[in-house]
Amino acid sequence: MNLLFIGDVVGQSGCDFLESRMYKLKREYDIDVTVVNGENSAQGNGITPQSYRQLLNMGADVVTTGNHSFRQREAEELYDTNEQLLRPANYPEGVMGHGVTYIDMCPYKIAVVNLMGTMYMEAVENPFNYVDKLLESIDTPNIIVDFHAEATSEKK
């Protein structure tokens, strides 16, 4: 399986730049699954319905976010209505959206998990404790994790 994972796409110019190259990248490297972090795809930061649609239309299978998930109010309803849009799974219970999605690749399934670190970020559940519990509920051994963090020590 060939995975293309694109880090933060920033603003309209970032969306346009990626769009102009995505098809070629996917063909050249025979990409099976594309995950794009879109939490800064709106002007300023956050994600909008327009930037989300653009990321999907250019070939993203899943769009992840992070601490700027809900910066743009117009995108809030997207989180509850789109399986391909993830916010960090370790956000507090009751926050709209979800942090895990599945891609059916026939004959196997891939889980994509979005988690966020705690250093220099808003208060969320400890991602390392949370992922241990979360892994028990994921019914595939094929798991991709987008870990959104500021501190290098957490990323390692």
Summary of the structure (lengths in Angstrom):
residues: 156
radius of gyration: 14.9
end to end distance: 23.9
largest distance: 41.5
contacts: 489
relative contact order: 0.15
helix: 33%
strand: 21%
